[in-house]
Amino acid sequence: MYEGFDSFCKLPTWDTSHALDERRFRAALSEVVHLPDFSPEEMGRYIQLNHAEPIWPKTAAQLDTVIDRLVEHATVEQNRTHCRV
């Protein structure tokens, strides 16, 4: 299920807060956030394991911060989605 984030994370700017990257993340999230088995924490682990190799100028700690932000956003969106159902 989390493979949908691969196209988002394969872009070299995925870890920025650029509007286009945010839009790509939201698009990937919208495909899975409503699924009963979706877990923001598991999404974060998937991104960490598959896409979070520290590349200059980002450190592992900086990437962790980015992933934590994505998990937080996914959690908020998941809660919003479940409230509508």
MMTF fields as JSON, N, C-alpha, C and O atoms, coordinates in Angstrom:
{
  "mmtfVersion": "1.0.0",
  "mmtfProducer": "UNKNOWN",
  "numBonds": 339,
  "numAtoms": 340,
  "numGroups": 85,
  "numChains": 1,
  "numModels": 1,
  "chainsPerModel": [1],
  "groupsPerChain": [85],
  "chainIdList": ["A"],
  "bondAtomList": [4, 2, 8, 6, 12, 10, 16, 14, 20, 18, 24, 22, 28, 26, 32, 30, 36, 34, 40, 38, 44, 42, 48, 46, 52, 50, 56, 54, 60, 58, 64, 62, 68, 66, 72, 70, 76, 74, 80, 78, 84, 82, 88, 86, 92, 90, 96, 94, 100, 98, 104, 102, 108, 106, 112, 110, 116, 114, 120, 118, 124, 122, 128, 126, 132, 130, 136, 134, 140, 138, 144, 142, 148, 146, 152, 150, 156, 154, 160, 158, 164, 162, 168, 166, 172, 170, 176, 174, 180, 178, 184, 182, 188, 186, 192, 190, 196, 194, 200, 198, 204, 202, 208, 206, 212, 210, 216, 214, 220, 218, 224, 222, 228, 226, 232, 230, 236, 234, 240, 238, 244, 242, 248, 246, 252, 250, 256, 254, 260, 258, 264, 262, 268, 266, 272, 270, 276, 274, 280, 278, 284, 282, 288, 286, 292, 290, 296, 294, 300, 298, 304, 302, 308, 306, 312, 310, 316, 314, 320, 318, 324, 322, 328, 326, 332, 330, 336, 334],
  "bondOrderList": [1, 1, 1, 1, 1, 1, 1, 1, 1, 1, 1, 1, 1, 1, 1, 1, 1, 1, 1, 1, 1, 1, 1, 1, 1, 1, 1, 1, 1, 1, 1, 1, 1, 1, 1, 1, 1, 1, 1, 1, 1, 1, 1, 1, 1, 1, 1, 1, 1, 1, 1, 1, 1, 1, 1, 1, 1, 1, 1, 1, 1, 1, 1, 1, 1, 1, 1, 1, 1, 1, 1, 1, 1, 1, 1, 1, 1, 1, 1, 1, 1, 1, 1, 1],
  "groupList": [{"groupName": "MET", "atomNameList": ["N", "CA", "C", "O"], "elementList": ["N", "C", "C", "O"], "formalChargeList": [0, 0, 0, 0], "bondAtomList": [1, 0, 2, 1, 3, 2], "bondOrderList": [1, 1, 2], "singleLetterCode": "M", "chemCompType": "L-PEPTIDE LINKING"}, {"groupName": "TYR", "atomNameList": ["N", "CA", "C", "O"], "elementList": ["N", "C", "C", "O"], "formalChargeList": [0, 0, 0, 0], "bondAtomList": [1, 0, 2, 1, 3, 2], "bondOrderList": [1, 1, 2], "singleLetterCode": "Y", "chemCompType": "L-PEPTIDE LINKING"}, {"groupName": "GLU", "atomNameList": ["N", "CA", "C", "O"], "elementList": ["N", "C", "C", "O"], "formalChargeList": [0, 0, 0, 0], "bondAtomList": [1, 0, 2, 1, 3, 2], "bondOrderList": [1, 1, 2], "singleLetterCode": "E", "chemCompType": "L-PEPTIDE LINKING"}, {"groupName": "GLY", "atomNameList": ["N", "CA", "C", "O"], "elementList": ["N", "C", "C", "O"], "formalChargeList": [0, 0, 0, 0], "bondAtomList": [1, 0, 2, 1, 3, 2], "bondOrderList": [1, 1, 2], "singleLetterCode": "G", "chemCompType": "PEPTIDE LINKING"}, {"groupName": "PHE", "atomNameList": ["N", "CA", "C", "O"], "elementList": ["N", "C", "C", "O"], "formalChargeList": [0, 0, 0, 0], "bondAtomList": [1, 0, 2, 1, 3, 2], "bondOrderList": [1, 1, 2], "singleLetterCode": "F", "chemCompType": "L-PEPTIDE LINKING"}, {"groupName": "ASP", "atomNameList": ["N", "CA", "C", "O"], "elementList": ["N", "C", "C", "O"], "formalChargeList": [0, 0, 0, 0], "bondAtomList": [1, 0, 2, 1, 3, 2], "bondOrderList": [1, 1, 2], "singleLetterCode": "D", "chemCompType": "L-PEPTIDE LINKING"}, {"groupName": "SER", "atomNameList": ["N", "CA", "C", "O"], "elementList": ["N", "C", "C", "O"], "formalChargeList": [0, 0, 0, 0], "bondAtomList": [1, 0, 2, 1, 3, 2], "bondOrderList": [1, 1, 2], "singleLetterCode": "S", "chemCompType": "L-PEPTIDE LINKING"}, {"groupName": "CYS", "atomNameList": ["N", "CA", "C", "O"], "elementList": ["N", "C", "C", "O"], "formalChargeList": [0, 0, 0, 0], "bondAtomList": [1, 0, 2, 1, 3, 2], "bondOrderList": [1, 1, 2], "singleLetterCode": "C", "chemCompType": "L-PEPTIDE LINKING"}, {"groupName": "LYS", "atomNameList": ["N", "CA", "C", "O"], "elementList": ["N", "C", "C", "O"], "formalChargeList": [0, 0, 0, 0], "bondAtomList": [1, 0, 2, 1, 3, 2], "bondOrderList": [1, 1, 2], "singleLetterCode": "K", "chemCompType": "L-PEPTIDE LINKING"}, {"groupName": "LEU", "atomNameList": ["N", "CA", "C", "O"], "elementList": ["N", "C", "C", "O"], "formalChargeList": [0, 0, 0, 0], "bondAtomList": [1, 0, 2, 1, 3, 2], "bondOrderList": [1, 1, 2], "singleLetterCode": "L", "chemCompType": "L-PEPTIDE LINKING"}, {"groupName": "PRO", "atomNameList": ["N", "CA", "C", "O"], "elementList": ["N", "C", "C", "O"], "formalChargeList": [0, 0, 0, 0], "bondAtomList": [1, 0, 2, 1, 3, 2], "bondOrderList": [1, 1, 2], "singleLetterCode": "P", "chemCompType": "L-PEPTIDE LINKING"}, {"groupName": "THR", "atomNameList": ["N", "CA", "C", "O"], "elementList": ["N", "C", "C", "O"], "formalChargeList": [0, 0, 0, 0], "bondAtomList": [1, 0, 2, 1, 3, 2], "bondOrderList": [1, 1, 2], "singleLetterCode": "T", "chemCompType": "L-PEPTIDE LINKING"}, {"groupName": "TRP", "atomNameList": ["N", "CA", "C", "O"], "elementList": ["N", "C", "C", "O"], "formalChargeList": [0, 0, 0, 0], "bondAtomList": [1, 0, 2, 1, 3, 2], "bondOrderList": [1, 1, 2], "singleLetterCode": "W", "chemCompType": "L-PEPTIDE LINKING"}, {"groupName": "HIS", "atomNameList": ["N", "CA", "C", "O"], "elementList": ["N", "C", "C", "O"], "formalChargeList": [0, 0, 0, 0], "bondAtomList": [1, 0, 2, 1, 3, 2], "bondOrderList": [1, 1, 2], "singleLetterCode": "H", "chemCompType": "L-PEPTIDE LINKING"}, {"groupName": "ALA", "atomNameList": ["N", "CA", "C", "O"], "elementList": ["N", "C", "C", "O"], "formalChargeList": [0, 0, 0, 0], "bondAtomList": [1, 0, 2, 1, 3, 2], "bondOrderList": [1, 1, 2], "singleLetterCode": "A", "chemCompType": "L-PEPTIDE LINKING"}, {"groupName": "ARG", "atomNameList": ["N", "CA", "C", "O"], "elementList": ["N", "C", "C", "O"], "formalChargeList": [0, 0, 0, 0], "bondAtomList": [1, 0, 2, 1, 3, 2], "bondOrderList": [1, 1, 2], "singleLetterCode": "R", "chemCompType": "L-PEPTIDE LINKING"}, {"groupName": "VAL", "atomNameList": ["N", "CA", "C", "O"], "elementList": ["N", "C", "C", "O"], "formalChargeList": [0, 0, 0, 0], "bondAtomList": [1, 0, 2, 1, 3, 2], "bondOrderList": [1, 1, 2], "singleLetterCode": "V", "chemCompType": "L-PEPTIDE LINKING"}, {"groupName": "ILE", "atomNameList": ["N", "CA", "C", "O"], "elementList": ["N", "C", "C", "O"], "formalChargeList": [0, 0, 0, 0], "bondAtomList": [1, 0, 2, 1, 3, 2], "bondOrderList": [1, 1, 2], "singleLetterCode": "I", "chemCompType": "L-PEPTIDE LINKING"}, {"groupName": "GLN", "atomNameList": ["N", "CA", "C", "O"], "elementList": ["N", "C", "C", "O"], "formalChargeList": [0, 0, 0, 0], "bondAtomList": [1, 0, 2, 1, 3, 2], "bondOrderList": [1, 1, 2], "singleLetterCode": "Q", "chemCompType": "L-PEPTIDE LINKING"}, {"groupName": "ASN", "atomNameList": ["N", "CA", "C", "O"], "elementList": ["N", "C", "C", "O"], "formalChargeList": [0, 0, 0, 0], "bondAtomList": [1, 0, 2, 1, 3, 2], "bondOrderList": [1, 1, 2], "singleLetterCode": "N", "chemCompType": "L-PEPTIDE LINKING"}],
  "groupTypeList": [0, 1, 2, 3, 4, 5, 6, 4, 7, 8, 9, 10, 11, 12, 5, 11, 6, 13, 14, 9, 5, 2, 15, 15, 4, 15, 14, 14, 9, 6, 2, 16, 16, 13, 9, 10, 5, 4, 6, 10, 2, 2, 0, 3, 15, 1, 17, 18, 9, 19, 13, 14, 2, 10, 17, 12, 10, 8, 11, 14, 14, 18, 9, 5, 11, 16, 17, 5, 15, 9, 16, 2, 13, 14, 11, 16, 2, 18, 19, 15, 11, 13, 7, 15, 16],
  "groupIdList": [1, 2, 3, 4, 5, 6, 7, 8, 9, 10, 11, 12, 13, 14, 15, 16, 17, 18, 19, 20, 21, 22, 23, 24, 25, 26, 27, 28, 29, 30, 31, 32, 33, 34, 35, 36, 37, 38, 39, 40, 41, 42, 43, 44, 45, 46, 47, 48, 49, 50, 51, 52, 53, 54, 55, 56, 57, 58, 59, 60, 61, 62, 63, 64, 65, 66, 67, 68, 69, 70, 71, 72, 73, 74, 75, 76, 77, 78, 79, 80, 81, 82, 83, 84, 85],
  "secStructList": [7, 4, 4, 4, 4, 2, 2, 2, 2, 6, 1, 6, 6, 6, 6, 1, 7, 7, 2, 2, 2, 2, 2, 2, 2, 2, 2, 2, 2, 2, 2, 2, 6, 6, 1, 6, 6, 7, 7, 2, 2, 2, 2, 2, 2, 2, 2, 2, 2, 2, 2, 7, 7, 7, 7, 6, 6, 7, 7, 2, 2, 2, 2, 2, 2, 2, 2, 2, 2, 2, 2, 2, 2, 2, 2, 2, 2, 2, 2, 2, 2, 2, 2, 2, 7],
  "xCoordList": [0.812, 0.0, 0.857, 0.464, 2.008, 2.845, 3.713, 4.412, 3.667, 4.43, 3.962, 4.696, 2.762, 2.234, 3.064, 2.979, 3.861, 4.716, 6.057, 6.839, 6.33, 7.618, 7.818, 8.894, 6.788, 6.957, 7.194, 7.945, 6.574, 6.804, 8.241, 8.92, 8.693, 10.003, 11.179, 12.319, 10.923, 12.026, 12.459, 13.485, 11.686, 12.087, 13.117, 12.969, 14.142, 15.201, 14.746, 15.466, 13.587, 13.104, 12.018, 11.386, 11.786, 10.676, 10.763, 9.743, 11.958, 12.124, 12.071, 12.408, 11.653, 11.488, 10.028, 9.183, 9.753, 8.355, 7.827, 6.89, 8.428, 8.004, 6.556, 6.14, 5.812, 4.386, 4.139, 3.188, 4.975, 4.78, 5.022, 4.313, 6.008, 6.261, 5.138, 4.726, 4.648, 3.52, 2.299, 1.58, 2.073, 0.945, 1.121, 0.163, 2.336, 2.589, 2.384, 1.84, 2.817, 2.615, 1.126, 0.654, 0.383, -1.061, -1.757, -2.695, -1.317, -1.917, -1.666, -2.573, -0.437, -0.124, -0.912, -1.445, -0.981, -1.707, -3.188, -3.798, -3.768, -5.205, -5.59, -6.746, -4.63, -4.909, -5.039, -5.657, -4.461, -4.418, -4.977, -5.293, -5.107, -5.461, -6.809, -7.022, -7.699, -9.029, -9.076, -10.084, -8.012, -7.995, -7.923, -7.21, -8.65, -8.684, -7.314, -7.053, -6.454, -5.145, -4.071, -2.935, -4.406, -3.406, -2.972, -3.798, -1.668, -1.103, -0.082, 0.885, -0.274, 0.717, 2.115, 3.116, 2.176, 3.468, 4.142, 5.349, 3.356, 3.907, 4.332, 5.332, 3.582, 3.98, 5.337, 6.215, 5.503, 6.774, 7.911, 9.006, 7.655, 8.683, 9.034, 10.201, 8.022, 8.264, 9.163, 10.13, 8.845, 9.663, 11.068, 12.054, 11.159, 12.472, 13.317, 14.495, 12.734, 13.481, 13.83, 14.857, 12.988, 13.152, 13.667, 14.121, 13.598, 13.911, 14.706, 14.914, 15.151, 15.763, 17.269, 17.793, 17.948, 19.404, 19.924, 19.621, 20.709, 21.23, 22.117, 23.107, 21.754, 22.521, 22.825, 21.947, 24.071, 24.439, 23.482, 23.187, 22.998, 23.331, 22.401, 22.418, 21.599, 20.674, 21.351, 22.06, 21.126, 21.608, 20.464, 19.311, 20.788, 19.758, 18.748, 17.549, 19.22, 18.308, 17.36, 16.181, 17.864, 17.003, 15.947, 14.792, 16.342, 15.367, 14.329, 13.15, 14.762, 13.808, 12.764, 11.579, 13.21, 12.294, 11.284, 10.098, 11.754, 10.863, 9.843, 8.65, 10.308, 9.401, 8.402, 7.23, 8.842, 7.914, 6.82, 5.658, 7.19, 6.209, 5.198, 4.002, 5.687, 4.788, 3.839, 2.655, 4.36, 3.526, 2.457, 1.297, 2.851, 1.894, 0.794, -0.388, 1.188, 0.199, -0.732, -1.944, -0.175, -0.989, -1.949, -3.085, -1.51, -2.37, -3.547, -4.685, -3.275, -4.348, -5.336, -6.549, -4.819, -5.695, -6.495, -7.67, -5.865, -6.581, -7.718, -8.827, -7.452, -8.497, -9.63, -10.803, -9.277, -10.283, -11.129, -12.349, -10.483, -11.177, -12.134, -13.263, -11.689, -12.538, -13.708, -14.761, -13.54, -14.639, -15.75, -16.917, -15.377, -16.367, -17.166, -18.265, -16.621, -17.275, -18.325, -18.978],
  "yCoordList": [-1.197, 0.0, 1.263, 2.274, 1.219, 2.415, 2.666, 3.676, 1.756, 1.942, 3.175, 3.708, 3.624, 4.832, 6.067, 7.072, 6.0, 7.122, 7.084, 8.03, 5.993, 5.873, 6.982, 7.574, 7.264, 8.292, 9.661, 10.47, 9.928, 11.171, 11.228, 12.244, 10.144, 10.126, 9.993, 10.265, 9.59, 9.451, 10.781, 10.857, 11.816, 13.145, 13.703, 13.53, 14.359, 14.828, 15.904, 16.218, 16.461, 17.525, 17.058, 17.886, 15.736, 15.243, 15.706, 15.83, 15.957, 16.305, 17.809, 18.263, 18.569, 20.007, 20.294, 19.401, 21.489, 21.888, 22.685, 23.471, 22.48, 23.199, 22.827, 21.683, 23.793, 23.59, 22.418, 21.66, 22.262, 21.146, 19.802, 18.834, 19.733, 18.49, 18.196, 17.047, 19.23, 19.05, 18.531, 17.661, 19.061, 18.623, 17.154, 16.382, 16.769, 15.361, 14.437, 13.342, 14.873, 14.059, 13.9, 12.793, 15.01, 14.935, 14.035, 13.322, 14.052, 13.185, 11.72, 10.894, 11.397, 10.006, 9.612, 8.505, 10.505, 10.229, 10.007, 9.131, 10.783, 10.665, 9.299, 8.886, 8.613, 7.278, 6.21, 5.172, 6.451, 5.396, 5.794, 4.92, 7.076, 7.518, 6.973, 6.8, 6.707, 6.215, 4.696, 4.176, 3.988, 2.529, 2.133, 2.772, 1.087, 0.717, 0.299, 0.486, -0.251, -0.709, 0.364, 0.117, 1.554, 2.615, 3.06, 3.269, 3.2, 3.69, 4.777, 4.513, 5.986, 7.027, 6.616, 6.93, 5.925, 5.496, 4.49, 4.557, 3.568, 2.598, 3.289, 2.908, 4.295, 5.079, 5.72, 5.691, 6.297, 6.91, 5.912, 6.207, 4.718, 3.665, 3.232, 2.996, 3.132, 2.761, 3.795, 3.437, 5.064, 6.122, 6.084, 6.218, 5.902, 5.846, 4.71, 4.904, 3.545, 2.378, 2.433, 1.9, 3.068, 3.015, 4.29, 4.263, 5.407, 6.669, 7.665, 8.793, 7.297, 8.283, 8.094, 8.125, 7.904, 7.852, 9.274, 10.125, 9.534, 10.9, 11.274, 10.602, 12.32, 12.831, 14.291, 15.054, 14.655, 16.035, 16.955, 16.691, 17.976, 18.534, 18.085, 18.693, 17.056, 16.591, 15.557, 14.672, 15.681, 14.684, 13.718, 13.98, 12.622, 11.661, 12.332, 12.069, 13.188, 13.887, 14.815, 14.909, 15.494, 16.376, 15.571, 15.987, 14.428, 13.586, 13.037, 12.933, 12.685, 12.232, 13.311, 13.014, 14.551, 15.667, 15.795, 16.019, 15.654, 15.727, 14.595, 14.819, 13.389, 12.236, 12.397, 12.057, 12.903, 13.156, 14.138, 13.973, 15.153, 16.124, 15.449, 15.731, 14.553, 13.839, 12.926, 12.837, 12.253, 11.38, 12.206, 11.8, 13.361, 14.235, 14.681, 14.664, 15.073, 15.488, 14.321, 14.507, 13.136, 11.965, 11.629, 11.223, 11.791, 11.522, 12.484, 12.074, 13.753, 14.756, 14.434, 14.478, 14.114, 13.814, 12.536, 12.462, 11.533, 10.295, 10.57, 10.065, 11.353, 11.7, 12.465, 12.231, 13.367, 14.141, 13.22, 13.371, 12.28, 11.328, 10.454, 10.221, 9.965, 9.094, 9.852, 9.265, 11.136, 11.939, 12.123, 12.281, 12.1, 12.283, 11.015, 11.073, 9.883, 8.603, 8.266, 7.228],
  "zCoordList": [0.0, 0.0, 0.0, -0.582, 0.638, 0.763, -0.465, -0.54, -1.417, -2.655, -3.415, -4.248, -3.137, -3.77, -3.447, -4.152, -2.395, -2.033, -2.752, -2.656, -3.476, -4.181, -5.209, -5.283, -5.999, -7.039, -6.399, -6.944, -5.268, -4.544, -4.016, -4.16, -3.412, -2.764, -3.733, -3.357, -4.94, -5.892, -6.493, -7.169, -6.251, -6.71, -5.727, -4.517, -6.224, -5.322, -4.341, -3.392, -4.553, -3.667, -2.704, -2.049, -2.603, -1.789, -0.339, 0.339, 0.126, 1.534, 1.798, 2.892, 0.808, 0.993, 1.308, 1.249, 1.628, 1.862, 0.678, 0.815, -0.469, -1.664, -1.987, -1.801, -2.462, -2.742, -3.691, -3.499, -4.703, -5.642, -4.966, -5.242, -4.088, -3.358, -2.376, -2.219, -1.722, -0.812, -1.572, -1.081, -2.75, -3.578, -3.974, -3.937, -4.351, -4.717, -3.52, -3.663, -2.351, -1.157, -0.876, -0.619, -0.926, -0.672, -1.68, -1.323, -2.931, -3.952, -3.621, -3.722, -3.226, -2.854, -1.603, -1.523, -0.647, 0.588, 0.329, 0.942, -0.565, -0.833, -1.393, -1.298, -1.968, -2.517, -1.432, -1.665, -0.244, 0.773, 2.131, 2.939, 2.402, 3.751, 4.211, 5.411, 3.303, 3.65, 3.861, 4.34, 3.514, 3.651, 5.124, 5.899, 5.52, 6.938, 7.493, 8.681, 6.665, 7.142, 7.087, 7.492, 6.592, 6.497, 7.887, 8.776, 8.055, 9.307, 8.985, 8.27, 9.494, 9.262, 9.747, 9.102, 10.864, 11.388, 10.45, 10.22, 9.916, 8.963, 7.671, 7.063, 7.253, 6.083, 6.334, 5.472, 7.517, 7.869, 7.878, 7.399, 8.425, 8.433, 7.009, 6.694, 6.162, 4.77, 4.092, 3.42, 4.267, 3.662, 4.251, 3.526, 5.563, 6.219, 5.652, 5.351, 5.508, 5.039, 3.559, 3.14, 2.776, 1.325, 0.671, -0.473, 1.39, 0.71, 1.541, 1.094, 2.714, 3.603, 3.754, 4.868, 2.664, 2.733, 2.856, 2.02, 3.898, 4.037, 2.846, 2.556, 2.191, 1.049, 1.361, 1.764, 1.169, 1.437, 0.707, -0.459, 1.292, 2.597, 3.719, 4.789, 3.523, 4.562, 5.454, 4.975, 6.738, 7.686, 7.994, 7.652, 8.628, 9.027, 9.96, 9.867, 10.849, 11.773, 11.016, 11.358, 10.0, 9.207, 8.455, 8.363, 7.922, 7.224, 8.2, 7.86, 9.412, 10.426, 10.708, 10.862, 10.774, 11.015, 9.881, 10.122, 8.649, 7.485, 7.543, 7.336, 7.822, 7.875, 9.015, 8.856, 10.149, 11.254, 10.83, 11.2, 10.059, 9.565, 8.637, 8.703, 7.769, 6.86, 7.639, 7.316, 8.66, 9.494, 10.206, 10.282, 10.724, 11.397, 10.435, 10.78, 9.241, 8.238, 7.895, 7.781, 7.732, 7.397, 8.534, 8.285, 9.767, 10.924, 10.958, 11.185, 10.734, 10.708, 9.594, 9.8, 8.426, 7.289, 7.529, 7.169, 8.134, 8.444, 9.431, 9.254, 10.448, 11.425, 10.756, 11.045, 9.872, 9.134, 8.252, 8.175, 7.6, 6.719, 7.507, 7.077, 8.665, 9.479, 10.085, 10.334, 10.323, 10.862, 9.843, 10.203, 8.554, 7.493, 7.23, 6.679, 7.617, 7.296, 8.311, 8.203]
}
